Amino acid sequence: MPSQASLSAAAARRLHCRALAALLGFLLLGVVGDVSTLRAEGFRAAWRGSMSWTSDAISTDTVASEGTLLPHEFQQVAPGYRFSVGLRTNGTLFAWGNVPREFPHHLGGVRSVEIAGYSGLALLENGGVVPLGIDFKPQPALSNVAEIAGAWSGALFRRLDGTLAAWGLEVVEPASPPPVQDAVAIGLHGTLAAALREDGTVMAWDFVSGEVIAVPDSFRGVVQIHLGAGGLYGLRSDGSVAGWGSVAAQIPGDLKGVTSLATGDAFVLALREDGTVVAWGTDDHGLNQVPAGLSRVVAVAASGIGAYAVQADGTVVSWGGAAPLADILSRGVSRIVTDPETDVLISLGRPVDPVITKQPSSQSAHAFQGVRFEVDVTGFGLTYQWRQGQTPIQGATNRVYRIGGLQVGGDSAEFNDYSVTVVNPVGQRVVSDRVRLDVAGTILPGTVVEWGPAGMEPRWVPESIHGRVITADTGAALTAALLSDGSVQSWSTGGALIRRPVPGALRPDFVAAGGTYGLEWSGDGRVASWAPSGRRLHAFRVTGITALSSAEDRVGFLDERGVAWRWNPRSDPASAVVYPVSGCRAVAAARFGIAMLRSDGTVLVEGAQSPLLQPPAGLTNVVALAAGAWHVVALRADGTVVAWVGEEAADVAVPSGLSGVVAITAGDHHTLALRGDGTLVGWGRVATPGKDPGTILWQTYRVPSELRDVSSISAGGVWSSAVLGGAAPPRMDCENVRGVLSAVWHAGASPAVLESAEHLDASRWTVLPDASIREGRWRRTPIPATHAQRFFRLAAP
C-alpha cells in the first residue's frame, strides 16, 4: 500500500486534472457543440487528428468534459499543467488549455517543443530558444541549441558542441551544469539531471544544487537515457537496460531486446523488439501486471499511475490506475504522449495513407564497394522492411538500406532484386518498385572495406569515397580516410558521416582515428582533433613532427630528432609527455603507453607498468611496430612477425610459418598482417557483449576470406579496415631519421618507381632518380634535402 503522503499527492493531482479537464471541456463544446455531435464526428476527427484527455474515469459520457478534440496532425506534442502545445508538420504551433497571453501563436520555423513545469519552450531550426509562457527568469539569448529537457524545476539545454546550459523558473535558481564537453543527449526529471556522453557513459547531478551524483559502472554502452520512476535508466546498444534508483533493483535479469522505455511515478515499461511489454517497479494498482497475451505493441506510455500500450492496429490497452479509455479515444491511435506529473495524455491519431514520393533506384558497383538504396514516403509512425527478392533482409528496417563490402553474386533475378514495404501504425502499406543491383567482378583501386568482430560481414562505408582513398585509419568510434584530392572524409561506427570542424585550409598529410576522436596532421606542423559528434577538440601547430600514431586516448608523435612524445587529444597540448630517448624512426601508441622503434632496429616500450611488455631479448632488425591494448607486434626485415603480451591475457601467438609480411596493425586484442601478395592474415580475439548485461563474450578473430588485393590495413578496438586495389608493392613509409628523409618500401616482385608531387591532387608526378639502397627485402631511397616535394608514391614504371 502507498503511504498516506503519496495518496494525498495523488489526490491533489486528480483534483488539478479535473479542473483542467473542465476548462478543456468548455473549449471543446465551443468548437464542436454537444456530446452527440462529438460522438458522431469525433471518431472521424480522431482518426485523422489527435485527442487530449486526463486519465481519470474517462468514458463516452464524459468525453465532452474530460477532453478536447485536436483537429490537426502533429509531428510532436508536449502536454503540461496549464496548457499543452502541438508542433505541426509545417513548423508552426497549436496550443490549447490555459494558454498564456504572451504565447507566440504566429511563431514558425520550430524544430521541437518542451513543456517545462508551468511554462514551455520552443527550439527553433536556427538553434535559438523562445519561451512559450511567463514563468522563466530573464536569461541571455541562447544559440546553437540542439536539445531541450524540461521539468517543473526549469530547463536543461544541450548545445551543438556538446556543452550544457540551464534556465530557471521564477521560484527556482538552477546551478551551473557540470563542464561536460561531449554530451549527445540530456534528461531532466524533478531535480535529477543527466547527460549521455559520446563514449556511452552517463553523468548525473542535482539540477538545483549542482552536486554530481555517482552513476553505477553498469551505465556503459548506453544509447538512450530515461529519467523518472525514482531514478535513471539507460538503454544499452545491445537492448539491455541499466538502472539506478528506487526500483532499479527490480529490472529483470534476463531482459534484452528492448527498443524503448516509459517511466511513471514509480514504475517502468519496456517495449521489446518482438512487440511485447515488460513492467517493473511498484505494483500499486496492478502496474506490473501486464495484460496476458498483450502483443503487437508499437508504443508504450506511462502516466502517474497508469500504463498504456498502443498496438499495431491502432487500439490502446491500458492497465494499473488508468481507467479504460473511451471507445472513440482508443481506436486509430499511433502514439500516446503523457505528462506523468499531471496525468494529461494526448493520443496521436491515425496517420494519412503512406505514399511513396521517391522510389529507390537501381545501383551498379565494383566488388567490395558499398551502395545505398533509399525511399521517401509521406506519413509518420512508418516502419520499413527491405527485401531481397521475396526474402526479408534482417536489420534492413529504415528508410535507407546500406550494403557494405559487396560480393559478386549469381545471375538470378532473386539475388539482384530489391524492394521495400512501408507500413504505418494501423497496417496500411505500400510497396516500392523492384530495383536491381549489379556488382562487377573488378576492384576499383582506392576502395575501403570495414568489418567487425569475428569476421562479421563488411559494413557500409560512404559510397562517394570509393576509388579515391589513399589511406584510412579505423578507431573505436570512427574511421578517417585521406582522399586523393587532399581532403578528408570520416564516418562513425554507426555509418553516419561526420562533419569535421577543422578550421582554415588544412590539407593534411596524415589522418588517424583513436578511441573517441579523429586526428589530422599537416606537413607544416598543424594538428587538429575532433570528436565523432563533429565537435572540435584541439587545433594547434607544432613543428618538426615526422610521424604519429594513435590508439584509445593516446597519440604518439615522433619529431625530426627521433624523440617521441605522448599526448591525450582531449587535453591541452602543453600536457604532452616527452620521452628522453632519441634516434627513433617509428612510434606505436597503445593504451598502456607507446612503443618506439630505434634506428638500429631495436624496440623500446615506455609508459607500461608491466615488465612483460618489454620486448623479447635479442629482438633486432625490426622495420615496423604496432600496439594493441596490452600487446606489441614487431615486423622484421625478413618479413616475419614477433608479438608479446603484458599482464592482461590476449591471444598473440603468431600463426606458424607466417612470412612475406609487409605491414602489421593491432586492435585491442587482435592483430592483422598484410603479405606481399595482397592477402591478409588475422589472429587473436575480440570482445563482444554477452547475453547478460555487463558480461563480455570472447570470440576468435577472423578475416573475411574474400578480401584480396589489399594495399593498406588498420585495426581499432574490435573493428578493422583495409584499402583495396593497390598496385604492388603495397607498402611504403617515409622516415626522417636525424634529419635524413627516406622513402622505404618492400621490395616485392613487381617493379616500381618512386614519384613525388607538391599536392595529392597534382596532375603531374615527378620520377625521382633511382638511388635505392637494398636492406634485405626492403628498399630505402634517400630524399635530397633540396627536394621541395612533400608527397611520394610508388608507381609502375
BELTAHU-V821190 format. One record per helix or strand of 3 or more residues. SS is the DSSP state (@ for helix, = for strand). FROM is the first residue (numbers start at 1). LEN is the number of residues. Records with the same first field share a line. If there is no record, write none. Layout:
SS->FROM-LEN + FROM-LEN
This chain:
@->4-29 + 35-14 + 63-4 + 248-3 + 284-3 + 327-3 + 413-4 + 453-3 + 463-3 + 573-3 + 611-3
=->50-5 + 67-4 + 74-5 + 83-6 + 93-5 + 110-7 + 119-6 + 129-3 + 145-7 + 154-6 + 164-6 + 183-7 + 192-6 + 202-5 + 222-7 + 231-6 + 241-5 + 258-6 + 267-6 + 277-5 + 297-6 + 306-6 + 316-5 + 333-7 + 344-6 + 355-4 + 363-4 + 371-4 + 376-3 + 383-6 + 400-4 + 417-7 + 429-3 + 435-6 + 447-5 + 469-6 + 478-6 + 488-5 + 510-4 + 518-4 + 526-5 + 536-6 + 545-7 + 554-6 + 564-4 + 584-6 + 594-5 + 603-4 + 622-6 + 631-6 + 641-5 + 661-6 + 670-6 + 680-10 + 696-5 + 710-7 + 719-6 + 732-6 + 740-7 + 753-5 + 772-4 + 778-5 + 791-5
